[in-house]
């Protein structure tokens, strides 16, 4: 299944949730509240291809979903934003694993480790998230899963799979992906692979070439499954290689990234209930430098390696009729080394190795209890408590040089001060979620609740210690051109969110549906930034705890225009999103707040053919974070067209993005720093111009 929702308790039964190129039915009422946030029929591989036809980035699966936007980074590594909360504030989980980015620029976020073709379920829950879906986050949860192993009927052998090829004209992007499964009724073996490559893309209108937007990546995964009775065991072994990926809004590009992982999952049904257990291990080796299109005459190598391991256990226990208890425990270990080798002949970057994070670790031990109760056929509640113990520390550090001079004095003093302090930190965090669902009429469902969510700082927010303009500019996952200095005394941020969703729908079918969701969040000790010093056109910023608030409203709806044998089925789908965030300490707007935006899509299905016409609207971005010198961007409207034809074992998908080649700038894209390095001219990051996309899938 593949779907996306922002409702606290999920959607009503038989609601159509539409992603680009596909439509899925939500069967929420038949599943527990904590799981029904999304439950849908599994789409085909070709539908998943259509959903991400113009991008190999798994974040593209959430395109045009209410309250969901993406923070543009590399072509494979967009960061999701839920109701104005981005990056580490969103718990991004892939195959049950909370993957931390092992990079000072967050070039390898969790969703970059899985290709869209391998995704079976994609869930987005903003703000009010059940405690069973994870802690250590304030904005919500993104949960992406591969398909469970397939098995044959008793006495049979199953051989199935698919192969997909894609092409994108803008940037000359192309790729291939596929899977092969061989199984009997007890054992299953599946191989998944994908490949994607593209050059720098052209911006719309007269924007020209957008440098450092190229990429090349390979993914391989083997899944072994065993099924017997009410028990399933699945083990996945995989590796991803990304030889290069440009990051247009960063000072650096990724020149190599290799990830190797092992992931295990057990599902079992017993007389007392259900048990789910997971374990994982992952290794990331990551390198940064400049790609050639930045026109740099020198290099600046930066290396990181990360090691992650952990487990999670969840038990679901039916109590009295209509009541369910969920208990769980999890542990996540993240170890990180970040070092920058010296550059031969450079007085600034040598003669020694710069140790940014030395044997750093961030360990999180969490436990939760969650109680769901259906008091009447019309009223259901969910109450959950969670505790997370977050333990962090790092070893002593050193700069490029230990010789005192005007060029390196600031970093030497900073390293000495950092090494003499007690760097160990332990946070004891508590989360609470209370939800209620009320169905006063057949055509109306009201869902609402409150959540207290807590997030501890990441390793760089606490332990980035350098002070010179050059080294601080390397610590930046925001795309704003500034440099950042950590603060070991940061407190965890605590977000209090209240939200309500009203869902009006056709009581006798699926002809129409309208959802409206207002929300408000007050965050105590929000981790934000303040200015330490100017650095040319940008600033050196320090992390600090402020208080902040954000509020907004999401709306979505669909209406079936026609459905008959002659013309097929026609449907119009629309959404509208508005969010505002404010730092209550300095009065600035919060960073990465998407301006008012929405989309209107006309979908048509007739026999083996389907098509869509889509308009996307974005208002001018006028409310910005002046502390970070966030760029203002003009409003724009984009037209997109797409279609699919299926016959026998073949499916052809085609689309045109930005049909009118509209020039626009990405509201969350930050500054186009790669262009700045090559031309000396600073501009906001341009969006992609017109692109013709095509995909062909063969299934067997």
NUNUFI-918497 format. One line per 3 residues: number of its first residue (from 1); their letters; for each residue x, y, z of C-alpha. Coordinates in steps of 0.02 Angstrom, whole numbers, plus 50000, padded with zeros to 5 digits. Example, Ala and Ser with C-alpha at 12.3 -4.5 7.8 and 13.67 -1.06 7.14 Angstrom:
1	as	50615:49775:50390 ~ 50684:49947:50357
This chain:
1	xxx	50000:50000:50000 ~ 50054:50177:49968 ~ 49966:50326:50042
4	xxx	49984:50484:50144 ~ 49879:50562:50281 ~ 49889:50705:50404
7	xxx	49737:50665:50508 ~ 49766:50624:50692 ~ 49663:50465:50687
10	xxx	49660:50429:50503 ~ 49523:50441:50374 ~ 49352:50361:50364
13	xxx	49321:50194:50281 ~ 49327:50184:50091 ~ 49402:50356:50069
16	xxx	49501:50381:49909 ~ 49676:50448:49941 ~ 49759:50507:49781
19	xxx	49943:50520:49746 ~ 50013:50573:49577 ~ 49969:50437:49455
22	xxx	49875:50324:49575 ~ 49723:50310:49685 ~ 49710:50203:49841
25	xxx	49566:50161:49955 ~ 49587:50193:50141 ~ 49511:50053:50246
28	xxx	49537:50143:50410 ~ 49389:50081:50509 ~ 49447:49899:50501
31	xxx	49613:49931:50587 ~ 49668:49994:50758 ~ 49679:50182:50778
34	xxx	49866:50180:50800 ~ 49887:50084:50638 ~ 49741:50154:50540
37	xxx	49830:50318:50511 ~ 49857:50236:50345 ~ 49795:50071:50283
40	xxx	49768:50049:50098 ~ 49767:49924:49957 ~ 49941:49894:49887
43	xxx	49969:49979:49719 ~ 50063:49899:49577 ~ 50244:49934:49536
46	xxx	50187:50035:49386 ~ 50079:50146:49497 ~ 50228:50180:49608
49	xxx	50329:50223:49453 ~ 50194:50346:49398 ~ 50194:50427:49570
52	xxx	50378:50470:49554 ~ 50399:50476:49366 ~ 50496:50639:49367
55	xxx	50608:50600:49518 ~ 50701:50451:49593 ~ 50684:50533:49765
58	xxx	50569:50436:49883 ~ 50508:50602:49954 ~ 50418:50628:49787
61	xxx	50290:50498:49844 ~ 50215:50633:49957 ~ 50196:50761:49820
64	xxx	50037:50868:49832 ~ 49983:50792:49997 ~ 49898:50911:50121
67	xxx	50023:50987:50243 ~ 50173:50901:50162 ~ 50311:50995:50073
70	xxx	50494:50956:50041 ~ 50652:51052:50079 ~ 50752:51045:49919
73	xxx	50929:50980:49934 ~ 51008:50853:49816 ~ 50913:50766:49677
76	xxx	50898:50609:49785 ~ 50889:50687:49957 ~ 50741:50803:49986
79	xxx	50695:50827:50167 ~ 50510:50816:50213 ~ 50420:50959:50300
82	xxx	50259:50924:50396 ~ 50153:51074:50444 ~ 50308:51184:50443
85	xxx	50418:51063:50543 ~ 50570:50997:50448 ~ 50718:50879:50452
88	xxx	50759:50810:50627 ~ 50591:50872:50692 ~ 50511:50738:50582
91	xxx	50539:50557:50634 ~ 50583:50479:50466 ~ 50575:50289:50475
94	xxx	50626:50169:50335 ~ 50584:49985:50363 ~ 50560:50018:50548
97	xxx	50730:50105:50564 ~ 50752:50286:50619 ~ 50902:50328:50511
100	xxx	51005:50478:50567 ~ 51096:50579:50435 ~ 51284:50549:50446
103	xxx	51336:50716:50370 ~ 51357:50896:50432 ~ 51251:50950:50282
106	xxx	51121:50810:50302 ~ 51157:50749:50125 ~ 51105:50571:50166
109	xxx	50935:50583:50252 ~ 50831:50428:50285 ~ 50724:50435:50127
112	xxx	50880:50441:50017 ~ 50918:50260:50062 ~ 50768:50184:49974
115	xxx	50714:50204:49793 ~ 50529:50239:49759 ~ 50509:50078:49660
118	xxx	50546:49975:49817 ~ 50418:50065:49925 ~ 50259:49973:49973
121	xxx	50186:50091:50104 ~ 50222:50275:50130 ~ 50140:50359:50279
124	xxx	50146:50540:50336 ~ 50069:50593:50502 ~ 50093:50773:50559
127	xxx	50091:50842:50735 ~ 49979:50727:50836 ~ 50069:50562:50814
130	xxx	50028:50407:50919 ~ 50171:50366:51037 ~ 50182:50193:50959
133	xxx	50246:50275:50800 ~ 50403:50344:50882 ~ 50469:50484:50990
136	xxx	50613:50608:50984 ~ 50519:50717:50860 ~ 50402:50866:50865
139	xxx	50335:50882:50688 ~ 50267:50709:50653 ~ 50318:50545:50573
142	xxx	50362:50486:50398 ~ 50354:50295:50389 ~ 50409:50204:50231
145	xxx	50409:50014:50213 ~ 50463:49889:50083 ~ 50343:49751:50035
148	xxx	50342:49596:50146 ~ 50405:49436:50063 ~ 50283:49350:49944
151	xxx	50244:49165:49956 ~ 50166:49037:49841 ~ 50012:48931:49872
154	xxx	50042:48763:49952 ~ 50134:48646:49835 ~ 50167:48783:49706
157	xxx	50319:48887:49656 ~ 50302:49073:49628 ~ 50412:49170:49507
160	xxx	50363:49353:49486 ~ 50439:49524:49462 ~ 50450:49678:49353
163	xxx	50574:49788:49260 ~ 50554:49976:49237 ~ 50649:50101:49131
166	xxx	50628:50291:49147 ~ 50687:50446:49055 ~ 50677:50632:49099
169	xxx	50722:50760:48966 ~ 50774:50901:49082 ~ 50949:50858:49141
172	xxx	50951:50701:49034 ~ 50898:50593:49179 ~ 50870:50408:49157
175	xxx	50860:50254:49264 ~ 50806:50075:49283 ~ 50734:49973:49424
178	xxx	50658:49804:49452 ~ 50629:49655:49565 ~ 50629:49465:49554
181	xxx	50545:49348:49679 ~ 50562:49159:49687 ~ 50460:49074:49824
184	xxx	50366:48921:49882 ~ 50240:48917:50024 ~ 50375:48925:50160
187	xxx	50527:49015:50089 ~ 50543:49172:49985 ~ 50692:49258:49904
190	xxx	50678:49430:49824 ~ 50806:49540:49737 ~ 50777:49726:49709
193	xxx	50891:49841:49610 ~ 50885:50018:49543 ~ 50995:50140:49451
196	xxx	50970:50327:49423 ~ 51075:50460:49341 ~ 51051:50641:49286
199	xxx	51151:50794:49240 ~ 51121:50972:49298 ~ 50944:51030:49259
202	xxx	50887:51188:49171 ~ 50780:51310:49267 ~ 50616:51374:49198
205	xxx	50610:51524:49081 ~ 50777:51612:49068 ~ 50846:51542:49232
208	xxx	50975:51441:49137 ~ 51079:51298:49204 ~ 51065:51259:49390
211	xxx	51235:51192:49441 ~ 51265:51048:49561 ~ 51098:50963:49529
214	xxx	51170:50805:49448 ~ 51172:50633:49530 ~ 51216:50450:49506
217	xxx	51158:50310:49621 ~ 51141:50121:49631 ~ 51033:50018:49751
220	xxx	51035:49831:49784 ~ 50935:49733:49913 ~ 50903:49548:49944
223	xxx	50757:49496:50055 ~ 50742:49320:50126 ~ 50577:49271:50206
226	xxx	50512:49122:50304 ~ 50326:49097:50334 ~ 50249:48962:50443
229	xxx	50075:48970:50515 ~ 50051:49136:50603 ~ 50234:49183:50599
232	xxx	50337:49281:50473 ~ 50524:49315:50475 ~ 50605:49431:50348
235	xxx	50789:49477:50330 ~ 50847:49611:50207 ~ 51028:49639:50158
238	xxx	51065:49791:50052 ~ 51191:49915:49989 ~ 51178:50087:49911
241	xxx	51317:50173:49814 ~ 51305:50356:49764 ~ 51467:50402:49674
244	xxx	51413:50584:49663 ~ 51266:50698:49700 ~ 51264:50886:49682
247	xxx	51194:51000:49817 ~ 51155:51166:49737 ~ 51113:51256:49900
250	xxx	51266:51195:49997 ~ 51449:51244:49989 ~ 51495:51061:49961
253	xxx	51440:50916:49851 ~ 51434:50732:49892 ~ 51576:50642:49803
256	xxx	51541:50469:49872 ~ 51417:50385:49988 ~ 51407:50199:50025
259	xxx	51280:50123:50143 ~ 51273:49940:50192 ~ 51132:49874:50301
262	xxx	51050:49721:50376 ~ 50869:49732:50432 ~ 50766:49597:50516
265	xxx	50580:49589:50554 ~ 50475:49460:50645 ~ 50284:49459:50649
268	xxx	50188:49333:50752 ~ 50010:49303:50809 ~ 49979:49217:50975
271	xxx	49829:49178:51086 ~ 49864:49336:51187 ~ 49889:49453:51038
274	xxx	50021:49504:50909 ~ 50208:49531:50923 ~ 50319:49631:50806
277	xxx	50508:49633:50832 ~ 50640:49719:50726 ~ 50828:49733:50729
280	xxx	50949:49825:50616 ~ 51130:49871:50582 ~ 51188:50002:50458
283	xxx	51355:50075:50406 ~ 51376:50237:50307 ~ 51539:50299:50230
286	xxx	51521:50474:50162 ~ 51636:50597:50071 ~ 51612:50778:50016
289	xxx	51708:50895:49902 ~ 51672:51007:49752 ~ 51599:50941:49589
292	xxx	51680:51014:49431 ~ 51536:51130:49384 ~ 51573:51243:49534
295	xxx	51733:51296:49442 ~ 51837:51275:49599 ~ 52027:51273:49578
298	xxx	52059:51190:49746 ~ 51978:51048:49840 ~ 51920:51026:50020
301	xxx	51891:50843:50064 ~ 51771:50805:50208 ~ 51737:50629:50269
304	xxx	51613:50551:50389 ~ 51571:50375:50440 ~ 51419:50326:50539
307	xxx	51371:50163:50624 ~ 51192:50129:50677 ~ 51112:49982:50765
310	xxx	50956:49951:50866 ~ 50797:49855:50899 ~ 50611:49884:50923
313	xxx	50479:49773:51000 ~ 50291:49805:50997 ~ 50155:49696:51073
316	xxx	49970:49722:51031 ~ 49855:49645:51161 ~ 49664:49641:51147
319	xxx	49582:49679:51315 ~ 49395:49690:51339 ~ 49284:49704:51186
322	xxx	49331:49859:51087 ~ 49489:49892:51186 ~ 49671:49866:51136
325	xxx	49833:49888:51231 ~ 50000:49918:51144 ~ 50166:49905:51233
328	xxx	50336:49937:51157 ~ 50521:49960:51183 ~ 50658:50021:51066
331	xxx	50842:50065:51065 ~ 50938:50162:50932 ~ 51126:50187:50930
334	xxx	51206:50314:50813 ~ 51396:50332:50812 ~ 51483:50464:50707
337	xxx	51658:50516:50656 ~ 51678:50675:50552 ~ 51853:50723:50497
340	xxx	51922:50837:50361 ~ 52093:50786:50289 ~ 52223:50923:50262
343	xxx	52242:51005:50091 ~ 52421:51002:50027 ~ 52495:51176:50014
346	xxx	52350:51262:50103 ~ 52388:51370:50255 ~ 52203:51377:50302
349	xxx	52164:51191:50282 ~ 52319:51106:50352 ~ 52441:51038:50396
352	xxx	52338:50929:50515 ~ 52170:50840:50504 ~ 52019:50937:50565
355	xxx	51913:50830:50683 ~ 51737:50899:50684 ~ 51652:50755:50778
358	xxx	51769:50628:50857 ~ 51688:50463:50911 ~ 51523:50548:50942
361	xxx	51372:50445:50989 ~ 51187:50475:51015 ~ 51092:50331:51098
364	xxx	50905:50330:51127 ~ 50810:50206:51236 ~ 50621:50221:51226
367	xxx	50467:50137:51300 ~ 50282:50169:51272 ~ 50109:50113:51323
370	xxx	49955:50152:51218 ~ 49772:50115:51254 ~ 49636:50120:51122
373	xxx	49452:50104:51168 ~ 49293:50103:51063 ~ 49164:50163:51188
376	xxx	49020:50164:51064 ~ 49007:50137:50876 ~ 49024:50327:50862
379	xxx	49161:50368:50989 ~ 49339:50301:50996 ~ 49485:50364:51099
382	xxx	49673:50338:51102 ~ 49786:50380:51249 ~ 49974:50352:51249
385	xxx	50127:50389:51357 ~ 50308:50376:51303 ~ 50478:50399:51385
388	xxx	50641:50420:51287 ~ 50812:50426:51369 ~ 50935:50512:51251
391	xxx	51121:50495:51293 ~ 51252:50593:51195 ~ 51440:50618:51204
394	xxx	51593:50648:51095 ~ 51782:50637:51111 ~ 51913:50776:51106
397	xxx	51933:50873:50943 ~ 52070:50967:50850 ~ 52084:51094:50710
400	xxx	52187:51103:50551 ~ 52333:51173:50648 ~ 52395:51188:50828
403	xxx	52512:51333:50786 ~ 52447:51500:50847 ~ 52418:51628:50709
406	xxx	52284:51753:50662 ~ 52216:51628:50535 ~ 52184:51483:50656
409	xxx	52180:51563:50828 ~ 51990:51561:50841 ~ 51979:51374:50805
412	xxx	52126:51330:50920 ~ 52045:51423:51065 ~ 51877:51344:51026
415	xxx	51952:51168:51022 ~ 52043:51195:51188 ~ 51884:51259:51271
418	xxx	51781:51116:51199 ~ 51905:50982:51256 ~ 51909:51045:51437
421	xxx	51720:51041:51460 ~ 51610:50895:51513 ~ 51529:50847:51349
424	xxx	51414:50706:51406 ~ 51229:50747:51404 ~ 51076:50643:51454
427	xxx	50898:50699:51417 ~ 50745:50620:51496 ~ 50600:50655:51379
430	xxx	50414:50621:51397 ~ 50278:50618:51264 ~ 50089:50612:51284
433	xxx	49958:50589:51149 ~ 49769:50599:51178 ~ 49651:50577:51030
436	xxx	49463:50560:51008 ~ 49359:50516:50857 ~ 49173:50558:50849
439	xxx	49049:50516:50710 ~ 48893:50620:50747 ~ 48817:50582:50576
442	xxx	48844:50463:50432 ~ 48919:50603:50327 ~ 49028:50684:50461
445	xxx	49179:50625:50562 ~ 49267:50739:50686 ~ 49441:50694:50747
448	xxx	49546:50794:50868 ~ 49670:50789:51008 ~ 49825:50849:51094
451	xxx	50005:50793:51091 ~ 50159:50836:51192 ~ 50311:50789:51088
454	xxx	50495:50808:51134 ~ 50653:50811:51028 ~ 50833:50814:51088
457	xxx	50968:50905:50987 ~ 51069:50812:50857 ~ 51257:50789:50871
460	xxx	51300:50943:50768 ~ 51178:51056:50859 ~ 51268:51014:51021
463	xxx	51447:50976:50969 ~ 51493:51080:50813 ~ 51635:51177:50893
466	xxx	51730:51274:50756 ~ 51722:51465:50755 ~ 51805:51529:50596
469	xxx	51690:51579:50453 ~ 51760:51445:50338 ~ 51738:51294:50452
472	xxx	51568:51349:50519 ~ 51501:51366:50341 ~ 51532:51179:50321
475	xxx	51404:51147:50461 ~ 51241:51186:50374 ~ 51092:51077:50328
478	xxx	50977:51225:50295 ~ 51035:51287:50123 ~ 51043:51466:50187
481	xxx	51229:51499:50158 ~ 51266:51532:50341 ~ 51386:51443:50459
484	xxx	51334:51362:50623 ~ 51413:51339:50795 ~ 51346:51206:50914
487	xxx	51292:51229:51094 ~ 51321:51084:51217 ~ 51196:51162:51338
490	xxx	51047:51154:51221 ~ 50889:51088:51303 ~ 50768:50970:51215
493	xxx	50627:51061:51128 ~ 50450:51021:51187 ~ 50305:51047:51065
496	xxx	50124:51056:51123 ~ 50005:51029:50977 ~ 49816:51039:50968
499	xxx	49725:50992:50809 ~ 49552:50951:50747 ~ 49495:50876:50582
502	xxx	49320:50886:50512 ~ 49283:50761:50373 ~ 49124:50782:50273
505	xxx	49092:50642:50150 ~ 48964:50556:50043 ~ 48870:50440:50164
508	xxx	48820:50320:50026 ~ 48981:50302:49926 ~ 49136:50395:49869
511	xxx	49061:50534:49761 ~ 49131:50676:49866 ~ 49240:50711:50017
514	xxx	49299:50869:50105 ~ 49425:50879:50249 ~ 49477:51033:50347
517	xxx	49614:51027:50480 ~ 49665:51179:50584 ~ 49810:51157:50706
520	xxx	49916:51253:50830 ~ 50087:51212:50904 ~ 50181:51301:51043
523	xxx	50361:51244:51061 ~ 50457:51277:51221 ~ 50647:51283:51198
526	xxx	50633:51278:51009 ~ 50810:51256:50939 ~ 50841:51409:50831
529	xxx	50987:51522:50788 ~ 51060:51692:50832 ~ 51194:51795:50746
532	xxx	51373:51784:50809 ~ 51465:51874:50669 ~ 51447:51927:50488
535	xxx	51532:51826:50351 ~ 51528:51918:50185 ~ 51347:51908:50125
538	xxx	51303:51782:50261 ~ 51325:51756:50448 ~ 51402:51642:50578
541	xxx	51257:51584:50684 ~ 51246:51496:50852 ~ 51111:51374:50907
544	xxx	51003:51428:51054 ~ 50838:51384:51137 ~ 50696:51503:51100
547	xxx	50508:51489:51116 ~ 50407:51475:50956 ~ 50233:51449:50888
550	xxx	50163:51386:50724 ~ 49985:51372:50665 ~ 49894:51338:50504
553	xxx	49757:51247:50413 ~ 49755:51107:50285 ~ 49610:51072:50172
556	xxx	49579:50937:50042 ~ 49434:50873:49943 ~ 49381:50770:49794
559	xxx	49224:50762:49688 ~ 49176:50629:49561 ~ 49118:50720:49404
562	xxx	49060:50570:49304 ~ 49066:50380:49303 ~ 48991:50280:49161
565	xxx	49038:50151:49031 ~ 49054:50279:48892 ~ 49167:50407:48975
568	xxx	49245:50308:49117 ~ 49274:50397:49282 ~ 49317:50581:49301
571	xxx	49367:50658:49467 ~ 49432:50824:49527 ~ 49551:50826:49677
574	xxx	49611:50983:49766 ~ 49708:51035:49920 ~ 49754:51199:50004
577	xxx	49885:51227:50140 ~ 49927:51379:50246 ~ 50055:51386:50388
580	xxx	50136:51524:50490 ~ 50280:51505:50612 ~ 50355:51635:50728
583	xxx	50504:51640:50845 ~ 50430:51720:51002 ~ 50603:51769:51066
586	xxx	50665:51874:50919 ~ 50504:51899:50821 ~ 50572:51822:50661
589	xxx	50475:51701:50553 ~ 50524:51520:50574 ~ 50637:51451:50438
592	xxx	50569:51335:50302 ~ 50387:51385:50314 ~ 50301:51352:50149
595	xxx	50193:51498:50087 ~ 50009:51468:50050 ~ 50000:51333:49918
598	xxx	49883:51209:49839 ~ 49843:51105:49687 ~ 49694:51059:49579
601	xxx	49699:50897:49478 ~ 49577:50825:49354 ~ 49593:50636:49343
604	xxx	49513:50530:49207 ~ 49509:50340:49193 ~ 49438:50249:49044
607	xxx	49467:50064:49014 ~ 49657:50037:49008 ~ 49697:50223:48999
610	xxx	49712:50355:49134 ~ 49763:50537:49125 ~ 49780:50693:49230
613	xxx	49789:50881:49213 ~ 49865:50965:49364 ~ 49887:51146:49418
616	xxx	50000:51189:49566 ~ 49988:51361:49647 ~ 50112:51441:49768
619	xxx	50094:51615:49842 ~ 50242:51733:49856 ~ 50352:51700:50008
622	xxx	50355:51864:50104 ~ 50366:51801:50284 ~ 50546:51746:50309
625	xxx	50676:51715:50444 ~ 50778:51876:50441 ~ 50908:51802:50561
628	xxx	50958:51675:50428 ~ 50938:51800:50284 ~ 50809:51684:50207
631	xxx	50769:51733:50026 ~ 50599:51799:49976 ~ 50525:51714:49822
634	xxx	50386:51766:49702 ~ 50226:51667:49680 ~ 50199:51550:49534
637	xxx	50083:51426:49451 ~ 50137:51267:49363 ~ 50042:51160:49239
640	xxx	50074:50973:49230 ~ 50005:50836:49116 ~ 50017:50648:49132
643	xxx	49946:50486:49067 ~ 49961:50298:49079 ~ 49912:50154:48966
646	xxx	49913:49972:49021 ~ 49905:49818:48911 ~ 49937:49639:48961
649	xxx	50105:49640:49050 ~ 50163:49812:48993 ~ 50127:49986:49060
652	xxx	50178:50150:48980 ~ 50182:50310:49083 ~ 50214:50484:49014
655	xxx	50207:50658:49087 ~ 50258:50838:49057 ~ 50312:50941:49207
658	xxx	50303:51131:49201 ~ 50219:51128:49031 ~ 50234:51316:49005
661	xxx	50418:51319:49060 ~ 50373:51442:49198 ~ 50519:51526:49285
664	xxx	50506:51509:49474 ~ 50611:51497:49632 ~ 50590:51362:49763
667	xxx	50518:51439:49923 ~ 50612:51314:50032 ~ 50764:51298:49919
670	xxx	50875:51427:50001 ~ 51017:51506:49900 ~ 51093:51435:49740
673	xxx	51269:51427:49811 ~ 51344:51320:49673 ~ 51296:51452:49546
676	xxx	51365:51585:49663 ~ 51533:51494:49670 ~ 51545:51482:49480
679	xxx	51475:51653:49429 ~ 51487:51766:49582 ~ 51302:51805:49564
682	xxx	51187:51758:49709 ~ 51008:51702:49679 ~ 50874:51596:49760
685	xxx	50875:51415:49700 ~ 50777:51405:49536 ~ 50649:51268:49507
688	xxx	50658:51146:49362 ~ 50596:51201:49191 ~ 50494:51100:49067
691	xxx	50530:50914:49067 ~ 50461:50771:48962 ~ 50459:50608:49060
694	xxx	50424:50431:49005 ~ 50426:50262:49090 ~ 50398:50085:49028
697	xxx	50365:49938:49145 ~ 50359:49753:49104 ~ 50286:49636:49236
700	x	50289:49448:49244
